[in-house]
């Protein structure tokens, strides 16, 4: 569990390390805007995930007589790891699909933004 959170936080901190502004971005204009949008979406997802884990730890999320919190945490951890791999594979495939065009980098970021927002909505709705 801790290892997974460290990986998530490390990957997020890598993206957010510069606390980039659009003005500071070294990418082309539209890529800077998309990168910032991804950073915001990723930060929100990490906050939602952390909040859910905190609620599980405190017993606020489930009826402890019906659901084992350790099992719930492990299940959520496993699903998040699988989702991260799926998002990477899916957006990689989308990038290849767009590889003949000049907008493939934008397409990959748009894929990552959309999937991250969808995951955030899913976690918020179900947990």
ROFIDO-197261 format. One record per atom (N, C-alpha, C, CB): residue number from 1; residue in one letter; chain; atom name; x negated, y, z negated. Coordinates in Angstrom, 2 decimals. Glycine has a CB too. Layout:
BEGIN
- NUM	A	A	CA	X	Y	Z .
...
This chain:
BEGIN
- 1	X	A	N	-0.82	-1.18	0.00 .
- 1	X	A	CA	0.00	0.00	0.00 .
- 1	X	A	C	-0.87	1.25	0.00 .
- 1	X	A	CB	0.94	-0.01	-1.20 .
- 2	X	A	N	-1.80	1.31	-0.94 .
- 2	X	A	CA	-2.67	2.49	-1.01 .
- 2	X	A	C	-3.49	2.64	0.25 .
- 2	X	A	CB	-3.59	2.39	-2.22 .
- 3	X	A	N	-3.98	1.50	0.77 .
- 3	X	A	CA	-4.78	1.57	1.99 .
- 3	X	A	C	-3.99	2.17	3.13 .
- 3	X	A	CB	-5.29	0.17	2.38 .
- 4	X	A	N	-2.72	1.78	3.23 .
- 4	X	A	CA	-1.88	2.29	4.30 .
- 4	X	A	C	-1.67	3.79	4.15 .
- 4	X	A	CB	-0.53	1.57	4.32 .
- 5	X	A	N	-1.38	4.23	2.92 .
- 5	X	A	CA	-1.19	5.66	2.70 .
- 5	X	A	C	-2.46	6.43	3.01 .
- 5	X	A	CB	-0.76	5.92	1.26 .
- 6	X	A	N	-3.60	5.86	2.66 .
- 6	X	A	CA	-4.87	6.52	2.97 .
- 6	X	A	C	-5.03	6.66	4.47 .
- 6	X	A	CB	-6.06	5.73	2.36 .
- 7	X	A	N	-4.70	5.60	5.22 .
- 7	X	A	CA	-4.81	5.65	6.68 .
- 7	X	A	C	-3.88	6.71	7.24 .
- 7	X	A	CB	-4.48	4.27	7.30 .
- 8	X	A	N	-2.64	6.73	6.76 .
- 8	X	A	CA	-1.67	7.72	7.24 .
- 8	X	A	C	-2.15	9.13	6.90 .
- 8	X	A	CB	-0.26	7.47	6.64 .
- 9	X	A	N	-2.54	9.33	5.66 .
- 9	X	A	CA	-2.97	10.66	5.26 .
- 9	X	A	C	-4.24	11.08	5.99 .
- 9	X	A	CB	-3.19	10.71	3.76 .
- 10	X	A	N	-5.16	10.13	6.19 .
- 10	X	A	CA	-6.39	10.45	6.90 .
- 10	X	A	C	-6.09	10.85	8.34 .
- 10	X	A	CB	-7.36	9.26	6.87 .
- 11	X	A	N	-5.23	10.07	9.01 .
- 11	X	A	CA	-4.93	10.39	10.40 .
- 11	X	A	C	-4.20	11.72	10.50 .
- 11	X	A	CB	-4.09	9.28	11.04 .
- 12	X	A	N	-3.32	11.99	9.55 .
- 12	X	A	CA	-2.63	13.27	9.56 .
- 12	X	A	C	-3.58	14.40	9.24 .
- 12	X	A	CB	-1.48	13.26	8.55 .
- 13	X	A	N	-4.47	14.19	8.27 .
- 13	X	A	CA	-5.39	15.26	7.91 .
- 13	X	A	C	-6.36	15.54	9.05 .
- 13	X	A	CB	-6.16	14.90	6.64 .
- 14	X	A	N	-6.70	14.50	9.82 .
- 14	X	A	CA	-7.55	14.70	10.98 .
- 14	X	A	C	-6.88	15.65	11.96 .
- 14	X	A	CB	-7.87	13.36	11.67 .
- 15	X	A	N	-5.59	15.41	12.20 .
- 15	X	A	CA	-4.87	16.26	13.12 .
- 15	X	A	C	-4.66	17.67	12.57 .
- 15	X	A	CB	-3.54	15.65	13.47 .
- 16	X	A	N	-4.50	17.75	11.27 .
- 16	X	A	CA	-4.20	19.04	10.66 .
- 16	X	A	C	-5.44	19.71	10.08 .
- 16	X	A	CB	-3.18	18.87	9.59 .
- 17	X	A	N	-6.61	19.11	10.24 .
- 17	X	A	CA	-7.80	19.59	9.56 .
- 17	X	A	C	-8.10	21.06	9.85 .
- 17	X	A	CB	-8.99	18.76	9.94 .
- 18	X	A	N	-7.83	21.48	11.02 .
- 18	X	A	CA	-8.12	22.86	11.37 .
- 18	X	A	C	-6.94	23.78	11.07 .
- 18	X	A	CB	-8.48	22.97	12.83 .
- 19	X	A	N	-5.82	23.21	10.59 .
- 19	X	A	CA	-4.61	23.99	10.43 .
- 19	X	A	C	-4.44	24.88	11.66 .
- 19	X	A	CB	-4.65	24.83	9.11 .
- 20	X	A	N	-4.42	24.22	12.78 .
- 20	X	A	CA	-4.52	24.93	14.05 .
- 20	X	A	C	-3.34	25.86	14.29 .
- 20	X	A	CB	-4.62	23.95	15.18 .
- 21	X	A	N	-3.66	26.97	14.85 .
- 21	X	A	CA	-2.69	27.89	15.40 .
- 21	X	A	C	-2.79	27.76	16.89 .
- 21	X	A	CB	-2.93	29.37	14.91 .
- 22	X	A	N	-1.75	28.19	17.58 .
- 22	X	A	CA	-1.80	28.14	19.03 .
- 22	X	A	C	-3.00	28.94	19.53 .
- 22	X	A	CB	-0.49	28.66	19.65 .
- 23	X	A	N	-3.32	30.06	18.85 .
- 23	X	A	CA	-4.44	30.89	19.27 .
- 23	X	A	C	-5.78	30.17	19.12 .
- 23	X	A	CB	-4.46	32.19	18.48 .
- 24	X	A	N	-5.89	29.26	18.13 .
- 24	X	A	CA	-7.14	28.57	17.86 .
- 24	X	A	C	-7.34	27.33	18.73 .
- 24	X	A	CB	-7.20	28.18	16.41 .
- 25	X	A	N	-6.31	26.91	19.40 .
- 25	X	A	CA	-6.34	25.66	20.15 .
- 25	X	A	C	-7.30	25.77	21.33 .
- 25	X	A	CB	-4.94	25.29	20.63 .
- 26	X	A	N	-8.09	24.72	21.52 .
- 26	X	A	CA	-9.06	24.69	22.62 .
- 26	X	A	C	-8.50	23.99	23.86 .
- 26	X	A	CB	-10.34	23.98	22.16 .
- 27	X	A	N	-7.24	23.58	23.80 .
- 27	X	A	CA	-6.61	22.90	24.92 .
- 27	X	A	C	-5.92	23.92	25.81 .
- 27	X	A	CB	-5.61	21.85	24.42 .
- 28	X	A	N	-5.45	23.45	26.96 .
- 28	X	A	CA	-4.66	24.31	27.84 .
- 28	X	A	C	-3.39	24.74	27.12 .
- 28	X	A	CB	-4.32	23.58	29.17 .
- 29	X	A	N	-2.84	25.87	27.51 .
- 29	X	A	CA	-1.71	26.48	26.84 .
- 29	X	A	C	-0.57	25.56	26.45 .
- 29	X	A	CB	-1.17	27.52	27.68 .
- 30	X	A	N	-0.01	24.83	27.42 .
- 30	X	A	CA	1.13	23.97	27.10 .
- 30	X	A	C	0.72	22.82	26.18 .
- 30	X	A	CB	1.75	23.42	28.38 .
- 31	X	A	N	-0.50	22.35	26.31 .
- 31	X	A	CA	-0.98	21.28	25.42 .
- 31	X	A	C	-1.12	21.79	23.99 .
- 31	X	A	CB	-2.32	20.73	25.92 .
- 32	X	A	N	-1.53	23.03	23.83 .
- 32	X	A	CA	-1.66	23.61	22.48 .
- 32	X	A	C	-0.30	23.64	21.80 .
- 32	X	A	CB	-2.26	25.03	22.54 .
- 33	X	A	N	0.69	24.09	22.52 .
- 33	X	A	CA	2.04	24.16	21.97 .
- 33	X	A	C	2.55	22.77	21.61 .
- 33	X	A	CB	3.00	24.84	22.95 .
- 34	X	A	N	2.35	21.81	22.50 .
- 34	X	A	CA	2.79	20.44	22.23 .
- 34	X	A	C	2.01	19.82	21.08 .
- 34	X	A	CB	2.63	19.58	23.49 .
- 35	X	A	N	0.71	20.07	21.00 .
- 35	X	A	CA	-0.09	19.53	19.91 .
- 35	X	A	C	0.41	20.06	18.57 .
- 35	X	A	CB	-1.58	19.89	20.10 .
- 36	X	A	N	0.71	21.33	18.53 .
- 36	X	A	CA	1.23	21.94	17.29 .
- 36	X	A	C	2.59	21.33	16.95 .
- 36	X	A	CB	1.34	23.48	17.43 .
- 37	X	A	N	3.43	21.12	17.94 .
- 37	X	A	CA	4.74	20.50	17.70 .
- 37	X	A	C	4.58	19.09	17.15 .
- 37	X	A	CB	5.57	20.46	18.99 .
- 38	X	A	N	3.60	18.36	17.69 .
- 38	X	A	CA	3.35	17.01	17.17 .
- 38	X	A	C	2.87	17.08	15.72 .
- 38	X	A	CB	2.32	16.28	18.04 .
- 39	X	A	N	1.97	18.00	15.43 .
- 39	X	A	CA	1.45	18.13	14.06 .
- 39	X	A	C	2.58	18.41	13.07 .
- 39	X	A	CB	0.40	19.25	13.99 .
- 40	X	A	N	3.51	19.27	13.46 .
- 40	X	A	CA	4.65	19.59	12.59 .
- 40	X	A	C	5.53	18.35	12.40 .
- 40	X	A	CB	5.48	20.75	13.19 .
- 41	X	A	N	5.83	17.65	13.49 .
- 41	X	A	CA	6.67	16.45	13.41 .
- 41	X	A	C	5.99	15.36	12.58 .
- 41	X	A	CB	6.98	15.91	14.81 .
- 42	X	A	N	4.69	15.19	12.76 .
- 42	X	A	CA	3.94	14.18	12.01 .
- 42	X	A	C	3.90	14.51	10.52 .
- 42	X	A	CB	2.52	14.05	12.57 .
- 43	X	A	N	3.71	15.77	10.22 .
- 43	X	A	CA	3.70	16.20	8.81 .
- 43	X	A	C	5.06	15.93	8.16 .
- 43	X	A	CB	3.33	17.70	8.70 .
- 44	X	A	N	6.13	16.23	8.87 .
- 44	X	A	CA	7.47	15.99	8.33 .
- 44	X	A	C	7.70	14.50	8.10 .
- 44	X	A	CB	8.54	16.55	9.28 .
- 45	X	A	N	7.28	13.67	9.06 .
- 45	X	A	CA	7.42	12.22	8.89 .
- 45	X	A	C	6.66	11.75	7.66 .
- 45	X	A	CB	6.92	11.49	10.14 .
- 46	X	A	N	5.44	12.20	7.49 .
- 46	X	A	CA	4.64	11.78	6.33 .
- 46	X	A	C	5.28	12.23	5.02 .
- 46	X	A	CB	3.23	12.34	6.44 .
- 47	X	A	N	5.87	13.42	5.00 .
- 47	X	A	CA	6.55	13.89	3.79 .
- 47	X	A	C	7.77	13.04	3.48 .
- 47	X	A	CB	6.96	15.36	3.95 .
- 48	X	A	N	8.54	12.70	4.50 .
- 48	X	A	CA	9.72	11.86	4.30 .
- 48	X	A	C	9.30	10.48	3.80 .
- 48	X	A	CB	10.53	11.73	5.62 .
- 49	X	A	N	8.28	9.91	4.41 .
- 49	X	A	CA	7.80	8.59	4.01 .
- 49	X	A	C	7.32	8.61	2.55 .
- 49	X	A	CB	6.65	8.12	4.94 .
- 50	X	A	N	6.54	9.62	2.22 .
- 50	X	A	CA	6.02	9.73	0.85 .
- 50	X	A	C	7.18	9.90	-0.15 .
- 50	X	A	CB	5.04	10.93	0.73 .
- 51	X	A	N	8.17	10.68	0.22 .
- 51	X	A	CA	9.33	10.89	-0.65 .
- 51	X	A	C	10.08	9.57	-0.87 .
- 51	X	A	CB	10.28	11.93	-0.04 .
- 52	X	A	N	10.24	8.79	0.18 .
- 52	X	A	CA	10.92	7.50	0.05 .
- 52	X	A	C	10.13	6.59	-0.88 .
- 52	X	A	CB	11.09	6.83	1.43 .
- 53	X	A	N	8.82	6.52	-0.69 .
- 53	X	A	CA	8.00	5.67	-1.56 .
- 53	X	A	C	8.07	6.14	-3.01 .
- 53	X	A	CB	6.53	5.68	-1.07 .
- 54	X	A	N	8.07	7.44	-3.24 .
- 54	X	A	CA	8.20	7.96	-4.60 .
- 54	X	A	C	9.55	7.59	-5.21 .
- 54	X	A	CB	8.03	9.49	-4.61 .
- 55	X	A	N	10.60	7.65	-4.40 .
- 55	X	A	CA	11.93	7.27	-4.88 .
- 55	X	A	C	11.99	5.78	-5.19 .
- 55	X	A	CB	13.01	7.64	-3.85 .
- 56	X	A	N	11.34	4.97	-4.39 .
- 56	X	A	CA	11.29	3.53	-4.68 .
- 56	X	A	C	10.55	3.30	-5.99 .
- 56	X	A	CB	10.60	2.74	-3.52 .
- 57	X	A	N	9.40	3.96	-6.16 .
- 57	X	A	CA	8.59	3.80	-7.38 .
- 57	X	A	C	9.34	4.22	-8.63 .
- 57	X	A	CB	7.32	4.61	-7.26 .
- 58	X	A	N	10.14	5.28	-8.51 .
- 58	X	A	CA	10.86	5.78	-9.68 .
- 58	X	A	C	12.17	5.04	-9.93 .
- 58	X	A	CB	11.13	7.26	-9.52 .
- 59	X	A	N	12.57	4.18	-9.00 .
- 59	X	A	CA	13.81	3.45	-9.16 .
- 59	X	A	C	15.04	4.21	-8.70 .
- 59	X	A	CB	13.98	3.06	-10.57 .
- 60	X	A	N	14.85	5.38	-8.10 .
- 60	X	A	CA	15.97	6.19	-7.65 .
- 60	X	A	C	16.58	5.73	-6.33 .
- 60	X	A	CB	15.54	7.62	-7.52 .
- 61	X	A	N	15.86	4.91	-5.60 .
- 61	X	A	CA	16.33	4.56	-4.26 .
- 61	X	A	C	17.29	3.39	-4.24 .
- 61	X	A	CB	15.16	4.25	-3.39 .
- 62	X	A	N	17.07	2.42	-5.08 .
- 62	X	A	CA	17.89	1.22	-4.98 .
- 62	X	A	C	18.34	0.76	-6.36 .
- 62	X	A	CB	17.12	0.10	-4.28 .
- 63	X	A	N	19.36	-0.07	-6.35 .
- 63	X	A	CA	19.82	-0.71	-7.58 .
- 63	X	A	C	18.84	-1.83	-7.89 .
- 63	X	A	CB	21.31	-1.24	-7.44 .
- 64	X	A	N	18.07	-1.65	-8.94 .
- 64	X	A	CA	17.01	-2.61	-9.24 .
- 64	X	A	C	17.54	-4.01	-9.54 .
- 64	X	A	CB	16.20	-2.13	-10.42 .
- 65	X	A	N	18.81	-4.12	-9.88 .
- 65	X	A	CA	19.36	-5.45	-10.12 .
- 65	X	A	C	19.65	-6.18	-8.81 .
- 65	X	A	CB	20.64	-5.36	-10.95 .
- 66	X	A	N	19.73	-5.43	-7.72 .
- 66	X	A	CA	20.04	-6.04	-6.42 .
- 66	X	A	C	18.84	-6.12	-5.49 .
- 66	X	A	CB	21.14	-5.27	-5.75 .
- 67	X	A	N	17.93	-5.17	-5.61 .
- 67	X	A	CA	16.80	-5.08	-4.69 .
- 67	X	A	C	15.51	-4.99	-5.48 .
- 67	X	A	CB	16.94	-3.86	-3.73 .
- 68	X	A	N	14.58	-5.86	-5.15 .
- 68	X	A	CA	13.26	-5.83	-5.78 .
- 68	X	A	C	12.46	-4.68	-5.16 .
- 68	X	A	CB	12.51	-7.19	-5.59 .
- 69	X	A	N	12.07	-3.70	-5.98 .
- 69	X	A	CA	11.38	-2.53	-5.43 .
- 69	X	A	C	10.03	-2.87	-4.82 .
- 69	X	A	CB	11.19	-1.49	-6.52 .
- 70	X	A	N	9.33	-3.85	-5.36 .
- 70	X	A	CA	8.05	-4.26	-4.76 .
- 70	X	A	C	8.28	-4.82	-3.36 .
- 70	X	A	CB	7.33	-5.30	-5.65 .
- 71	X	A	N	9.32	-5.61	-3.22 .
- 71	X	A	CA	9.65	-6.18	-1.90 .
- 71	X	A	C	10.08	-5.07	-0.93 .
- 71	X	A	CB	10.76	-7.24	-2.03 .
- 72	X	A	N	10.85	-4.12	-1.43 .
- 72	X	A	CA	11.30	-3.01	-0.59 .
- 72	X	A	C	10.11	-2.17	-0.12 .
- 72	X	A	CB	12.29	-2.12	-1.37 .
- 73	X	A	N	9.18	-1.87	-1.03 .
- 73	X	A	CA	7.98	-1.11	-0.66 .
- 73	X	A	C	7.17	-1.86	0.39 .
- 73	X	A	CB	7.12	-0.83	-1.89 .
- 74	X	A	N	6.97	-3.16	0.18 .
- 74	X	A	CA	6.20	-3.95	1.13 .
- 74	X	A	C	6.88	-4.01	2.49 .
- 74	X	A	CB	5.98	-5.37	0.59 .
- 75	X	A	N	8.19	-4.13	2.46 .
- 75	X	A	CA	8.94	-4.18	3.71 .
- 75	X	A	C	8.84	-2.86	4.47 .
- 75	X	A	CB	10.41	-4.51	3.43 .
- 76	X	A	N	8.97	-1.75	3.76 .
- 76	X	A	CA	8.86	-0.44	4.40 .
- 76	X	A	C	7.44	-0.22	4.91 .
- 76	X	A	CB	9.25	0.67	3.42 .
- 77	X	A	N	6.46	-0.59	4.13 .
- 77	X	A	CA	5.06	-0.47	4.54 .
- 77	X	A	C	4.81	-1.26	5.83 .
- 77	X	A	CB	4.13	-0.97	3.42 .
- 78	X	A	N	5.29	-2.48	5.86 .
- 78	X	A	CA	5.12	-3.33	7.04 .
- 78	X	A	C	5.82	-2.73	8.26 .
- 78	X	A	CB	5.65	-4.74	6.77 .
- 79	X	A	N	7.03	-2.23	8.06 .
- 79	X	A	CA	7.76	-1.66	9.19 .
- 79	X	A	C	7.08	-0.39	9.69 .
- 79	X	A	CB	9.21	-1.36	8.79 .
- 80	X	A	N	6.51	0.40	8.78 .
- 80	X	A	CA	5.83	1.63	9.20 .
- 80	X	A	C	4.57	1.30	9.99 .
- 80	X	A	CB	5.48	2.50	7.98 .
- 81	X	A	N	3.83	0.32	9.54 .
- 81	X	A	CA	2.64	-0.10	10.29 .
- 81	X	A	C	3.02	-0.59	11.68 .
- 81	X	A	CB	1.89	-1.21	9.52 .
- 82	X	A	N	4.06	-1.39	11.75 .
- 82	X	A	CA	4.51	-1.89	13.06 .
- 82	X	A	C	4.99	-0.75	13.94 .
- 82	X	A	CB	5.64	-2.92	12.87 .
- 83	X	A	N	5.71	0.18	13.35 .
- 83	X	A	CA	6.19	1.31	14.13 .
- 83	X	A	C	5.03	2.15	14.67 .
- 83	X	A	CB	7.11	2.18	13.28 .
- 84	X	A	N	4.01	2.39	13.85 .
- 84	X	A	CA	2.85	3.16	14.32 .
- 84	X	A	C	2.19	2.49	15.51 .
- 84	X	A	CB	1.83	3.33	13.17 .
- 85	X	A	N	2.05	1.18	15.46 .
- 85	X	A	CA	1.46	0.45	16.58 .
- 85	X	A	C	2.37	0.51	17.81 .
- 85	X	A	CB	1.18	-1.01	16.19 .
- 86	X	A	N	3.68	0.36	17.58 .
- 86	X	A	CA	4.63	0.45	18.69 .
- 86	X	A	C	4.58	1.83	19.34 .
- 86	X	A	CB	6.05	0.14	18.19 .
- 87	X	A	N	4.56	2.88	18.52 .
- 87	X	A	CA	4.50	4.24	19.07 .
- 87	X	A	C	3.26	4.41	19.93 .
- 87	X	A	CB	4.52	5.29	17.93 .
- 88	X	A	N	2.13	3.95	19.44 .
- 88	X	A	CA	0.88	4.06	20.20 .
- 88	X	A	C	0.99	3.32	21.53 .
- 88	X	A	CB	-0.30	3.52	19.38 .
- 89	X	A	N	1.44	2.06	21.47 .
- 89	X	A	CA	1.55	1.25	22.69 .
- 89	X	A	C	2.56	1.85	23.66 .
- 89	X	A	CB	1.96	-0.18	22.34 .
- 90	X	A	N	3.68	2.30	23.15 .
- 90	X	A	CA	4.72	2.87	23.99 .
- 90	X	A	C	4.24	4.14	24.68 .
- 90	X	A	CB	5.98	3.15	23.16 .
- 91	X	A	N	3.60	5.03	23.93 .
- 91	X	A	CA	3.13	6.28	24.52 .
- 91	X	A	C	1.92	6.05	25.43 .
- 91	X	A	CB	2.77	7.28	23.42 .
- 92	X	A	N	1.11	5.04	25.13 .
- 92	X	A	CA	0.03	4.65	26.05 .
- 92	X	A	C	0.61	4.21	27.39 .
- 92	X	A	CB	-0.84	3.53	25.44 .
- 93	X	A	N	1.66	3.40	27.34 .
- 93	X	A	CA	2.30	2.92	28.57 .
- 93	X	A	C	2.91	4.09	29.33 .
- 93	X	A	CB	3.38	1.87	28.24 .
- 94	X	A	N	3.52	5.01	28.61 .
- 94	X	A	CA	4.11	6.19	29.25 .
- 94	X	A	C	3.02	7.03	29.91 .
- 94	X	A	CB	4.88	7.03	28.22 .
- 95	X	A	N	1.87	7.14	29.27 .
- 95	X	A	CA	0.73	7.87	29.83 .
- 95	X	A	C	0.29	7.22	31.15 .
- 95	X	A	CB	-0.45	7.91	28.82 .
- 96	X	A	N	0.19	5.90	31.16 .
- 96	X	A	CA	-0.21	5.19	32.38 .
- 96	X	A	C	0.83	5.41	33.48 .
- 96	X	A	CB	-0.37	3.67	32.10 .
- 97	X	A	N	2.10	5.36	33.11 .
- 97	X	A	CA	3.17	5.60	34.07 .
- 97	X	A	C	3.02	6.99	34.71 .
- 97	X	A	CB	4.55	5.48	33.39 .
- 98	X	A	N	2.58	7.95	33.94 .
- 98	X	A	CA	2.42	9.33	34.42 .
- 98	X	A	C	1.02	9.61	34.96 .
- 98	X	A	CB	2.74	10.30	33.30 .
- 99	X	A	N	0.16	8.60	35.03 .
- 99	X	A	CA	-1.25	8.84	35.34 .
- 99	X	A	C	-1.50	9.40	36.73 .
- 99	X	A	CB	-2.01	7.56	35.20 .
- 100	X	A	N	-0.54	9.29	37.61 .
- 100	X	A	CA	-0.72	9.85	38.94 .
- 100	X	A	C	-0.47	11.34	38.99 .
- 100	X	A	CB	0.18	9.16	39.91 .
- 101	X	A	N	0.05	11.90	37.92 .
- 101	X	A	CA	0.39	13.32	37.92 .
- 101	X	A	C	-0.51	14.14	37.02 .
- 101	X	A	CB	1.82	13.51	37.49 .
- 102	X	A	N	-0.39	15.42	37.17 .
- 102	X	A	CA	-1.25	16.32	36.39 .
- 102	X	A	C	-0.69	16.60	34.99 .
- 102	X	A	CB	-1.42	17.63	37.12 .
- 103	X	A	N	0.51	16.13	34.71 .
- 103	X	A	CA	1.15	16.40	33.43 .
- 103	X	A	C	1.11	15.21	32.48 .
- 103	X	A	CB	2.59	16.81	33.65 .
- 104	X	A	N	0.21	14.27	32.71 .
- 104	X	A	CA	0.21	13.05	31.90 .
- 104	X	A	C	-0.12	13.30	30.43 .
- 104	X	A	CB	-0.78	12.06	32.47 .
- 105	X	A	N	-1.00	14.25	30.15 .
- 105	X	A	CA	-1.32	14.56	28.75 .
- 105	X	A	C	-0.12	15.17	28.04 .
- 105	X	A	CB	-2.53	15.51	28.67 .
- 106	X	A	N	0.58	16.05	28.74 .
- 106	X	A	CA	1.80	16.62	28.17 .
- 106	X	A	C	2.84	15.52	27.94 .
- 106	X	A	CB	2.37	17.71	29.10 .
- 107	X	A	N	2.95	14.60	28.91 .
- 107	X	A	CA	3.92	13.52	28.79 .
- 107	X	A	C	3.63	12.65	27.57 .
- 107	X	A	CB	3.93	12.66	30.06 .
- 108	X	A	N	2.35	12.35	27.33 .
- 108	X	A	CA	1.99	11.54	26.16 .
- 108	X	A	C	2.38	12.26	24.87 .
- 108	X	A	CB	0.47	11.23	26.17 .
- 109	X	A	N	2.04	13.54	24.78 .
- 109	X	A	CA	2.39	14.29	23.57 .
- 109	X	A	C	3.90	14.39	23.38 .
- 109	X	A	CB	1.78	15.69	23.63 .
- 110	X	A	N	4.62	14.59	24.47 .
- 110	X	A	CA	6.08	14.63	24.37 .
- 110	X	A	C	6.63	13.30	23.87 .
- 110	X	A	CB	6.70	14.98	25.74 .
- 111	X	A	N	6.06	12.21	24.33 .
- 111	X	A	CA	6.44	10.88	23.86 .
- 111	X	A	C	6.18	10.76	22.36 .
- 111	X	A	CB	5.67	9.78	24.63 .
- 112	X	A	N	5.00	11.17	21.93 .
- 112	X	A	CA	4.65	11.07	20.51 .
- 112	X	A	C	5.54	11.96	19.64 .
- 112	X	A	CB	3.18	11.46	20.30 .
- 113	X	A	N	5.86	13.15	20.12 .
- 113	X	A	CA	6.74	14.05	19.38 .
- 113	X	A	C	8.12	13.44	19.25 .
- 113	X	A	CB	6.83	15.43	20.08 .
- 114	X	A	N	8.67	12.99	20.35 .
- 114	X	A	CA	10.03	12.43	20.35 .
- 114	X	A	C	10.12	11.20	19.45 .
- 114	X	A	CB	10.47	12.07	21.77 .
- 115	X	A	N	9.17	10.30	19.58 .
- 115	X	A	CA	9.22	9.08	18.77 .
- 115	X	A	C	9.03	9.40	17.28 .
- 115	X	A	CB	8.14	8.09	19.23 .
- 116	X	A	N	8.19	10.36	16.97 .
- 116	X	A	CA	7.96	10.74	15.57 .
- 116	X	A	C	9.22	11.36	14.98 .
- 116	X	A	CB	6.78	11.73	15.47 .
- 117	X	A	N	9.88	12.22	15.73 .
- 117	X	A	CA	11.13	12.81	15.26 .
- 117	X	A	C	12.20	11.74	15.07 .
- 117	X	A	CB	11.63	13.89	16.25 .
- 118	X	A	N	12.27	10.79	16.00 .
- 118	X	A	CA	13.25	9.71	15.88 .
- 118	X	A	C	12.98	8.87	14.64 .
- 118	X	A	CB	13.22	8.82	17.13 .
- 119	X	A	N	11.73	8.57	14.36 .
- 119	X	A	CA	11.38	7.78	13.17 .
- 119	X	A	C	11.75	8.55	11.89 .
- 119	X	A	CB	9.87	7.42	13.16 .
- 120	X	A	N	11.47	9.84	11.88 .
- 120	X	A	CA	11.83	10.67	10.73 .
- 120	X	A	C	13.34	10.63	10.51 .
- 120	X	A	CB	11.35	12.13	10.93 .
- 121	X	A	N	14.11	10.80	11.57 .
- 121	X	A	CA	15.57	10.75	11.46 .
- 121	X	A	C	16.04	9.38	10.97 .
- 121	X	A	CB	16.22	11.07	12.80 .
- 122	X	A	N	15.43	8.33	11.48 .
- 122	X	A	CA	15.80	6.98	11.06 .
- 122	X	A	C	15.55	6.79	9.56 .
- 122	X	A	CB	15.01	5.93	11.86 .
- 123	X	A	N	14.36	7.14	9.10 .
- 123	X	A	CA	14.03	6.98	7.69 .
- 123	X	A	C	14.94	7.83	6.81 .
- 123	X	A	CB	12.56	7.34	7.43 .
- 124	X	A	N	15.21	9.04	7.24 .
- 124	X	A	CA	16.09	9.93	6.47 .
- 124	X	A	C	17.50	9.37	6.38 .
- 124	X	A	CB	16.12	11.33	7.10 .
- 125	X	A	N	17.99	8.81	7.46 .
- 125	X	A	CA	19.35	8.26	7.50 .
- 125	X	A	C	19.48	7.01	6.65 .
- 125	X	A	CB	19.75	7.96	8.92 .
- 126	X	A	N	18.52	6.10	6.74 .
- 126	X	A	CA	18.67	4.80	6.10 .
- 126	X	A	C	18.11	4.72	4.69 .
- 126	X	A	CB	18.02	3.77	6.93 .
- 127	X	A	N	17.23	5.61	4.33 .
- 127	X	A	CA	16.64	5.56	3.00 .
- 127	X	A	C	17.01	6.79	2.21 .
- 127	X	A	CB	15.12	5.42	3.08 .
